[in-house]
Structures are given as C-alpha cells and as structure tokens.
Amino acid sequence: MRLDKFLKVSRVLKRRTVAAEACDKGKVCVNDKPAKPAKQLAVGDIVSVSFGTTTMRFVVKALTTTTKKEDADKMYEICT
C-alpha cells in the first residue's frame, strides 16, 4: 500500500493530499529515511511523522484499503 494512502486510511492524517504534501516536505520518514508519497509500505515498517515540534513514530501492523473509524488505530502501534 502507498504511504500517502496508509496515512489517510489509518487516520493519522486527514486527507491523502495532506499526506502527500507532508511527504514532499520531508516530514515523513519510513525506517529512518525520508519517504515519498508513493513509497510502498510493508507490515513491520517504522513510520515517523513530524507535526510542528512533535514527532509520532509507529509500527505498521496491518495494510487494509478501507477501515472503520473505530478500527483505524489497529493498523499501527505507537512506539515510545
């Protein structure tokens, strides 16, 4: 699954265009490397997204093309 689509479906970011813009600006990394929106994710990848002064790091747990709002957080696990 594409990185921008994953960020939208998992509801980490609100829209796919916002996810693509964040990737283009270098605010999203996969396995500690800057990633483009078309980067193919795999289960087990570590993604970090910068929001202003904070950074969210999580491990990809599932890749589903659609999900309900209640189940979106099951697609990833936040790292500490």
Biopython code that builds the backbone (N, CA, C, O; Angstrom):
import numpy as np
from Bio.PDB.StructureBuilder import StructureBuilder

atoms = [
    (1, "MET", "N", (0.843, -1.173, 0.000)),
    (1, "MET", "CA", (0.000, 0.000, 0.000)),
    (1, "MET", "C", (0.889, 1.237, 0.000)),
    (1, "MET", "O", (1.934, 1.263, 0.650)),
    (2, "ARG", "N", (0.465, 2.256, -0.732)),
    (2, "ARG", "CA", (1.195, 3.519, -0.789)),
    (2, "ARG", "C", (1.174, 4.212, 0.578)),
    (2, "ARG", "O", (0.202, 4.110, 1.327)),
    (3, "LEU", "N", (2.254, 4.907, 0.881)),
    (3, "LEU", "CA", (2.382, 5.604, 2.154)),
    (3, "LEU", "C", (1.290, 6.641, 2.348)),
    (3, "LEU", "O", (0.688, 6.704, 3.419)),
    (4, "ASP", "N", (1.019, 7.464, 1.324)),
    (4, "ASP", "CA", (0.004, 8.508, 1.486)),
    (4, "ASP", "C", (-1.382, 7.924, 1.733)),
    (4, "ASP", "O", (-2.159, 8.473, 2.514)),
    (5, "LYS", "N", (-1.692, 6.820, 1.073)),
    (5, "LYS", "CA", (-2.995, 6.178, 1.288)),
    (5, "LYS", "C", (-3.071, 5.579, 2.695)),
    (5, "LYS", "O", (-4.111, 5.665, 3.346)),
    (6, "PHE", "N", (-1.982, 4.977, 3.164)),
    (6, "PHE", "CA", (-1.973, 4.411, 4.510)),
    (6, "PHE", "C", (-2.218, 5.487, 5.559)),
    (6, "PHE", "O", (-3.001, 5.284, 6.486)),
    (7, "LEU", "N", (-1.552, 6.630, 5.417)),
    (7, "LEU", "CA", (-1.723, 7.709, 6.385)),
    (7, "LEU", "C", (-3.158, 8.217, 6.417)),
    (7, "LEU", "O", (-3.651, 8.611, 7.474)),
    (8, "LYS", "N", (-3.829, 8.212, 5.279)),
    (8, "LYS", "CA", (-5.225, 8.641, 5.218)),
    (8, "LYS", "C", (-6.165, 7.584, 5.782)),
    (8, "LYS", "O", (-7.026, 7.893, 6.605)),
    (9, "VAL", "N", (-6.002, 6.331, 5.340)),
    (9, "VAL", "CA", (-6.910, 5.260, 5.781)),
    (9, "VAL", "C", (-6.777, 5.008, 7.290)),
    (9, "VAL", "O", (-7.768, 4.731, 7.965)),
    (10, "SER", "N", (-5.549, 5.104, 7.812)),
    (10, "SER", "CA", (-5.334, 4.874, 9.248)),
    (10, "SER", "C", (-5.704, 6.101, 10.076)),
    (10, "SER", "O", (-5.670, 6.063, 11.306)),
    (11, "ARG", "N", (-6.056, 7.182, 9.396)),
    (11, "ARG", "CA", (-6.475, 8.434, 10.018)),
    (11, "ARG", "C", (-5.373, 9.103, 10.837)),
    (11, "ARG", "O", (-5.651, 9.823, 11.796)),
    (12, "VAL", "N", (-4.124, 8.858, 10.452)),
    (12, "VAL", "CA", (-3.009, 9.604, 11.043)),
    (12, "VAL", "C", (-3.070, 11.032, 10.510)),
    (12, "VAL", "O", (-2.866, 11.986, 11.261)),
    (13, "LEU", "N", (-3.347, 11.180, 9.223)),
    (13, "LEU", "CA", (-3.568, 12.482, 8.597)),
    (13, "LEU", "C", (-4.958, 12.483, 7.964)),
    (13, "LEU", "O", (-5.471, 11.438, 7.565)),
    (14, "LYS", "N", (-5.549, 13.653, 7.880)),
    (14, "LYS", "CA", (-6.959, 13.763, 7.488)),
    (14, "LYS", "C", (-7.239, 13.438, 6.028)),
    (14, "LYS", "O", (-8.222, 12.765, 5.716)),
    (15, "ARG", "N", (-6.375, 13.915, 5.127)),
    (15, "ARG", "CA", (-6.612, 13.706, 3.695)),
    (15, "ARG", "C", (-5.350, 13.189, 3.031)),
    (15, "ARG", "O", (-4.240, 13.391, 3.524)),
    (16, "ARG", "N", (-5.539, 12.521, 1.907)),
    (16, "ARG", "CA", (-4.413, 11.960, 1.162)),
    (16, "ARG", "C", (-3.528, 13.064, 0.590)),
    (16, "ARG", "O", (-2.308, 12.909, 0.523)),
    (17, "THR", "N", (-4.130, 14.170, 0.179)),
    (17, "THR", "CA", (-3.329, 15.275, -0.348)),
    (17, "THR", "C", (-2.455, 15.885, 0.741)),
    (17, "THR", "O", (-1.322, 16.288, 0.476)),
    (18, "VAL", "N", (-2.973, 15.955, 1.960)),
    (18, "VAL", "CA", (-2.189, 16.461, 3.088)),
    (18, "VAL", "C", (-1.028, 15.512, 3.370)),
    (18, "VAL", "O", (0.085, 15.954, 3.658)),
    (19, "ALA", "N", (-1.287, 14.210, 3.288)),
    (19, "ALA", "CA", (-0.238, 13.214, 3.489)),
    (19, "ALA", "C", (0.839, 13.340, 2.417)),
    (19, "ALA", "O", (2.029, 13.256, 2.723)),
    (20, "ALA", "N", (0.438, 13.540, 1.170)),
    (20, "ALA", "CA", (1.397, 13.691, 0.073)),
    (20, "ALA", "C", (2.242, 14.946, 0.259)),
    (20, "ALA", "O", (3.448, 14.919, 0.015)),
    (21, "GLU", "N", (1.627, 16.041, 0.686)),
    (21, "GLU", "CA", (2.357, 17.280, 0.926)),
    (21, "GLU", "C", (3.365, 17.106, 2.060)),
    (21, "GLU", "O", (4.489, 17.599, 1.969)),
    (22, "ALA", "N", (2.974, 16.414, 3.119)),
    (22, "ALA", "CA", (3.883, 16.166, 4.242)),
    (22, "ALA", "C", (5.086, 15.349, 3.786)),
    (22, "ALA", "O", (6.213, 15.618, 4.200)),
    (23, "CYS", "N", (4.854, 14.361, 2.943)),
    (23, "CYS", "CA", (5.950, 13.555, 2.403)),
    (23, "CYS", "C", (6.873, 14.404, 1.543)),
    (23, "CYS", "O", (8.095, 14.301, 1.653)),
    (24, "ASP", "N", (6.302, 15.235, 0.697)),
    (24, "ASP", "CA", (7.098, 16.088, -0.189)),
    (24, "ASP", "C", (7.952, 17.090, 0.585)),
    (24, "ASP", "O", (9.027, 17.477, 0.127)),
    (25, "LYS", "N", (7.478, 17.508, 1.748)),
    (25, "LYS", "CA", (8.216, 18.472, 2.574)),
    (25, "LYS", "C", (9.227, 17.796, 3.494)),
    (25, "LYS", "O", (9.917, 18.474, 4.255)),
    (26, "GLY", "N", (9.323, 16.469, 3.435)),
    (26, "GLY", "CA", (10.299, 15.751, 4.247)),
    (26, "GLY", "C", (9.875, 15.523, 5.684)),
    (26, "GLY", "O", (10.721, 15.276, 6.543)),
    (27, "LYS", "N", (8.583, 15.601, 5.963)),
    (27, "LYS", "CA", (8.093, 15.435, 7.327)),
    (27, "LYS", "C", (7.733, 13.988, 7.654)),
    (27, "LYS", "O", (7.352, 13.684, 8.785)),
    (28, "VAL", "N", (7.852, 13.096, 6.671)),
    (28, "VAL", "CA", (7.513, 11.690, 6.881)),
    (28, "VAL", "C", (8.724, 10.832, 6.530)),
    (28, "VAL", "O", (9.314, 10.982, 5.461)),
    (29, "CYS", "N", (9.086, 9.933, 7.442)),
    (29, "CYS", "CA", (10.202, 9.011, 7.214)),
    (29, "CYS", "C", (9.713, 7.581, 7.416)),
    (29, "CYS", "O", (8.870, 7.315, 8.274)),
    (30, "VAL", "N", (10.251, 6.671, 6.618)),
    (30, "VAL", "CA", (9.976, 5.241, 6.772)),
    (30, "VAL", "C", (11.307, 4.571, 7.037)),
    (30, "VAL", "O", (12.240, 4.685, 6.241)),
    (31, "ASN", "N", (11.392, 3.875, 8.150)),
    (31, "ASN", "CA", (12.635, 3.222, 8.572)),
    (31, "ASN", "C", (13.794, 4.220, 8.592)),
    (31, "ASN", "O", (14.890, 3.923, 8.118)),
    (32, "ASP", "N", (13.536, 5.403, 9.145)),
    (32, "ASP", "CA", (14.517, 6.484, 9.327)),
    (32, "ASP", "C", (15.071, 7.065, 8.030)),
    (32, "ASP", "O", (16.159, 7.641, 8.030)),
    (33, "LYS", "N", (14.339, 6.922, 6.924)),
    (33, "LYS", "CA", (14.733, 7.526, 5.648)),
    (33, "LYS", "C", (13.556, 8.350, 5.134)),
    (33, "LYS", "O", (12.416, 7.890, 5.189)),
    (34, "PRO", "N", (13.813, 9.559, 4.635)),
    (34, "PRO", "CA", (12.712, 10.359, 4.072)),
    (34, "PRO", "C", (11.988, 9.576, 2.980)),
    (34, "PRO", "O", (12.616, 8.907, 2.159)),
    (35, "ALA", "N", (10.664, 9.669, 2.981)),
    (35, "ALA", "CA", (9.871, 8.861, 2.054)),
    (35, "ALA", "C", (8.990, 9.726, 1.177)),
    (35, "ALA", "O", (8.500, 10.775, 1.596)),
    (36, "LYS", "N", (8.799, 9.268, -0.043)),
    (36, "LYS", "CA", (7.891, 9.919, -0.983)),
    (36, "LYS", "C", (6.496, 9.324, -0.810)),
    (36, "LYS", "O", (6.355, 8.243, -0.237)),
    (37, "PRO", "N", (5.457, 10.017, -1.298)),
    (37, "PRO", "CA", (4.084, 9.536, -1.137)),
    (37, "PRO", "C", (3.847, 8.152, -1.746)),
    (37, "PRO", "O", (3.000, 7.407, -1.252)),
    (38, "ALA", "N", (4.562, 7.798, -2.787)),
    (38, "ALA", "CA", (4.347, 6.520, -3.472)),
    (38, "ALA", "C", (5.123, 5.367, -2.849)),
    (38, "ALA", "O", (5.063, 4.251, -3.364)),
    (39, "LYS", "N", (5.847, 5.596, -1.766)),
    (39, "LYS", "CA", (6.608, 4.540, -1.095)),
    (39, "LYS", "C", (5.667, 3.408, -0.705)),
    (39, "LYS", "O", (4.627, 3.635, -0.087)),
    (40, "GLN", "N", (6.045, 2.189, -1.072)),
    (40, "GLN", "CA", (5.233, 1.019, -0.723)),
    (40, "GLN", "C", (5.565, 0.575, 0.699)),
    (40, "GLN", "O", (6.720, 0.286, 1.014)),
    (41, "LEU", "N", (4.548, 0.523, 1.549)),
    (41, "LEU", "CA", (4.733, 0.098, 2.932)),
    (41, "LEU", "C", (4.564, -1.399, 3.059)),
    (41, "LEU", "O", (3.877, -2.035, 2.259)),
    (42, "ALA", "N", (5.197, -1.949, 4.069)),
    (42, "ALA", "CA", (5.041, -3.358, 4.408)),
    (42, "ALA", "C", (4.780, -3.440, 5.910)),
    (42, "ALA", "O", (5.148, -2.540, 6.664)),
    (43, "VAL", "N", (4.145, -4.520, 6.331)),
    (43, "VAL", "CA", (3.903, -4.723, 7.755)),
    (43, "VAL", "C", (5.261, -4.801, 8.447)),
    (43, "VAL", "O", (6.156, -5.516, 7.995)),
    (44, "GLY", "N", (5.409, -4.063, 9.543)),
    (44, "GLY", "CA", (6.663, -4.029, 10.280)),
    (44, "GLY", "C", (7.491, -2.787, 10.034)),
    (44, "GLY", "O", (8.445, -2.532, 10.769)),
    (45, "ASP", "N", (7.153, -2.000, 9.012)),
    (45, "ASP", "CA", (7.870, -0.752, 8.750)),
    (45, "ASP", "C", (7.627, 0.235, 9.889)),
    (45, "ASP", "O", (6.545, 0.267, 10.474)),
    (46, "ILE", "N", (8.638, 1.032, 10.194)),
    (46, "ILE", "CA", (8.524, 2.066, 11.218)),
    (46, "ILE", "C", (8.387, 3.404, 10.508)),
    (46, "ILE", "O", (9.249, 3.793, 9.720)),
    (47, "VAL", "N", (7.298, 4.099, 10.795)),
    (47, "VAL", "CA", (6.997, 5.377, 10.152)),
    (47, "VAL", "C", (7.056, 6.473, 11.209)),
    (47, "VAL", "O", (6.564, 6.291, 12.322)),
    (48, "SER", "N", (7.653, 7.605, 10.865)),
    (48, "SER", "CA", (7.636, 8.759, 11.759)),
    (48, "SER", "C", (7.096, 9.964, 10.990)),
    (48, "SER", "O", (7.489, 10.229, 9.854)),
    (49, "VAL", "N", (6.187, 10.680, 11.640)),
    (49, "VAL", "CA", (5.550, 11.848, 11.040)),
    (49, "VAL", "C", (5.770, 13.030, 11.979)),
    (49, "VAL", "O", (5.455, 12.953, 13.167)),
    (50, "SER", "N", (6.315, 14.128, 11.442)),
    (50, "SER", "CA", (6.576, 15.324, 12.246)),
    (50, "SER", "C", (5.377, 16.265, 12.176)),
    (50, "SER", "O", (4.902, 16.615, 11.096)),
    (51, "PHE", "N", (4.900, 16.667, 13.356)),
    (51, "PHE", "CA", (3.814, 17.640, 13.477)),
    (51, "PHE", "C", (4.378, 18.824, 14.245)),
    (51, "PHE", "O", (4.392, 18.803, 15.476)),
    (52, "GLY", "N", (4.838, 19.843, 13.557)),
    (52, "GLY", "CA", (5.393, 21.007, 14.249)),
    (52, "GLY", "C", (6.610, 20.622, 15.071)),
    (52, "GLY", "O", (7.659, 20.293, 14.517)),
    (53, "THR", "N", (6.473, 20.662, 16.405)),
    (53, "THR", "CA", (7.597, 20.337, 17.282)),
    (53, "THR", "C", (7.573, 18.897, 17.788)),
    (53, "THR", "O", (8.523, 18.462, 18.439)),
    (54, "THR", "N", (6.512, 18.154, 17.505)),
    (54, "THR", "CA", (6.417, 16.772, 17.973)),
    (54, "THR", "C", (6.538, 15.803, 16.802)),
    (54, "THR", "O", (6.287, 16.157, 15.650)),
    (55, "THR", "N", (6.925, 14.585, 17.125)),
    (55, "THR", "CA", (7.046, 13.535, 16.120)),
    (55, "THR", "C", (6.315, 12.305, 16.605)),
    (55, "THR", "O", (6.466, 11.893, 17.756)),
    (56, "MET", "N", (5.524, 11.720, 15.727)),
    (56, "MET", "CA", (4.798, 10.489, 16.030)),
    (56, "MET", "C", (5.500, 9.336, 15.322)),
    (56, "MET", "O", (5.663, 9.367, 14.102)),
    (57, "ARG", "N", (5.916, 8.319, 16.075)),
    (57, "ARG", "CA", (6.557, 7.134, 15.494)),
    (57, "ARG", "C", (5.648, 5.935, 15.746)),
    (57, "ARG", "O", (5.139, 5.740, 16.850)),
    (58, "PHE", "N", (5.458, 5.145, 14.708)),
    (58, "PHE", "CA", (4.622, 3.962, 14.864)),
    (58, "PHE", "C", (5.077, 2.849, 13.940)),
    (58, "PHE", "O", (5.763, 3.077, 12.944)),
    (59, "VAL", "N", (4.673, 1.631, 14.302)),
    (59, "VAL", "CA", (4.970, 0.435, 13.514)),
    (59, "VAL", "C", (3.708, 0.055, 12.763)),
    (59, "VAL", "O", (2.626, 0.032, 13.351)),
    (60, "VAL", "N", (3.823, -0.242, 11.487)),
    (60, "VAL", "CA", (2.687, -0.655, 10.671)),
    (60, "VAL", "C", (2.305, -2.079, 11.066)),
    (60, "VAL", "O", (3.138, -2.984, 11.008)),
    (61, "LYS", "N", (1.051, -2.282, 11.467)),
    (61, "LYS", "CA", (0.562, -3.598, 11.880)),
    (61, "LYS", "C", (-0.309, -4.273, 10.830)),
    (61, "LYS", "O", (-0.322, -5.500, 10.731)),
    (62, "ALA", "N", (-1.037, -3.484, 10.045)),
    (62, "ALA", "CA", (-1.940, -4.056, 9.038)),
    (62, "ALA", "C", (-2.071, -3.092, 7.872)),
    (62, "ALA", "O", (-1.990, -1.875, 8.036)),
    (63, "LEU", "N", (-2.274, -3.656, 6.700)),
    (63, "LEU", "CA", (-2.475, -2.859, 5.487)),
    (63, "LEU", "C", (-3.837, -3.222, 4.899)),
    (63, "LEU", "O", (-3.967, -4.219, 4.189)),
    (64, "THR", "N", (-4.840, -2.415, 5.196)),
    (64, "THR", "CA", (-6.171, -2.619, 4.647)),
    (64, "THR", "C", (-6.569, -1.386, 3.858)),
    (64, "THR", "O", (-6.265, -0.263, 4.261)),
    (65, "THR", "N", (-7.250, -1.589, 2.733)),
    (65, "THR", "CA", (-7.582, -0.454, 1.860)),
    (65, "THR", "C", (-8.692, 0.415, 2.417)),
    (65, "THR", "O", (-8.759, 1.603, 2.100)),
    (66, "THR", "N", (-9.559, -0.145, 3.234)),
    (66, "THR", "CA", (-10.608, 0.637, 3.889)),
    (66, "THR", "C", (-10.741, 0.155, 5.327)),
    (66, "THR", "O", (-10.429, -0.993, 5.643)),
    (67, "THR", "N", (-11.204, 1.041, 6.184)),
    (67, "THR", "CA", (-11.401, 0.672, 7.579)),
    (67, "THR", "C", (-12.426, 1.593, 8.221)),
    (67, "THR", "O", (-12.646, 2.713, 7.760)),
    (68, "LYS", "N", (-13.042, 1.118, 9.274)),
    (68, "LYS", "CA", (-13.976, 1.942, 10.032)),
    (68, "LYS", "C", (-13.184, 2.825, 10.984)),
    (68, "LYS", "O", (-12.047, 2.515, 11.341)),
    (69, "LYS", "N", (-13.791, 3.913, 11.383)),
    (69, "LYS", "CA", (-13.143, 4.865, 12.274)),
    (69, "LYS", "C", (-12.680, 4.187, 13.569)),
    (69, "LYS", "O", (-11.606, 4.493, 14.086)),
    (70, "GLU", "N", (-13.493, 3.269, 14.085)),
    (70, "GLU", "CA", (-13.181, 2.600, 15.346)),
    (70, "GLU", "C", (-11.986, 1.652, 15.212)),
    (70, "GLU", "O", (-11.284, 1.392, 16.190)),
    (71, "ASP", "N", (-11.759, 1.141, 14.005)),
    (71, "ASP", "CA", (-10.698, 0.151, 13.794)),
    (71, "ASP", "C", (-9.425, 0.740, 13.207)),
    (71, "ASP", "O", (-8.454, 0.012, 13.001)),
    (72, "ALA", "N", (-9.405, 2.027, 12.935)),
    (72, "ALA", "CA", (-8.254, 2.648, 12.270)),
    (72, "ALA", "C", (-6.979, 2.531, 13.116)),
    (72, "ALA", "O", (-5.889, 2.356, 12.571)),
    (73, "ASP", "N", (-7.110, 2.625, 14.433)),
    (73, "ASP", "CA", (-5.912, 2.572, 15.275)),
    (73, "ASP", "C", (-5.317, 1.164, 15.377)),
    (73, "ASP", "O", (-4.233, 0.996, 15.936)),
    (74, "LYS", "N", (-6.004, 0.160, 14.849)),
    (74, "LYS", "CA", (-5.469, -1.202, 14.849)),
    (74, "LYS", "C", (-4.497, -1.430, 13.696)),
    (74, "LYS", "O", (-3.854, -2.477, 13.617)),
    (75, "MET", "N", (-4.393, -0.438, 12.796)),
    (75, "MET", "CA", (-3.483, -0.554, 11.663)),
    (75, "MET", "C", (-2.041, -0.234, 12.039)),
    (75, "MET", "O", (-1.120, -0.531, 11.278)),
    (76, "TYR", "N", (-1.841, 0.372, 13.209)),
    (76, "TYR", "CA", (-0.494, 0.734, 13.642)),
    (76, "TYR", "C", (-0.378, 0.667, 15.152)),
    (76, "TYR", "O", (-1.383, 0.657, 15.862)),
    (77, "GLU", "N", (0.858, 0.623, 15.641)),
    (77, "GLU", "CA", (1.140, 0.627, 17.068)),
    (77, "GLU", "C", (2.170, 1.710, 17.337)),
    (77, "GLU", "O", (3.244, 1.714, 16.735)),
    (78, "ILE", "N", (1.853, 2.615, 18.226)),
    (78, "ILE", "CA", (2.736, 3.739, 18.522)),
    (78, "ILE", "C", (3.957, 3.266, 19.300)),
    (78, "ILE", "O", (3.845, 2.502, 20.258)),
    (79, "CYS", "N", (5.133, 3.738, 18.866)),
    (79, "CYS", "CA", (6.400, 3.409, 19.534)),
    (79, "CYS", "C", (6.670, 4.470, 20.606)),
    (79, "CYS", "O", (6.252, 5.621, 20.483)),
    (80, "THR", "N", (7.367, 4.061, 21.641)),
    (80, "THR", "CA", (7.732, 5.026, 22.694)),
    (80, "THR", "C", (9.179, 5.421, 22.579)),
    (80, "THR", "O", (9.666, 6.222, 23.376)),
]
sb = StructureBuilder()
sb.init_structure("model")
sb.init_model(0)
sb.init_chain("A")
sb.init_seg("    ")
for serial, (resi, resn, name, xyz) in enumerate(atoms, 1):
    if name == "N":
        sb.init_residue(resn, " ", resi, " ")
    sb.init_atom(name, np.array(xyz, "f"), 0.0, 1.0, " ", f" {name:<3s}", serial, name[0])
structure = sb.get_structure()
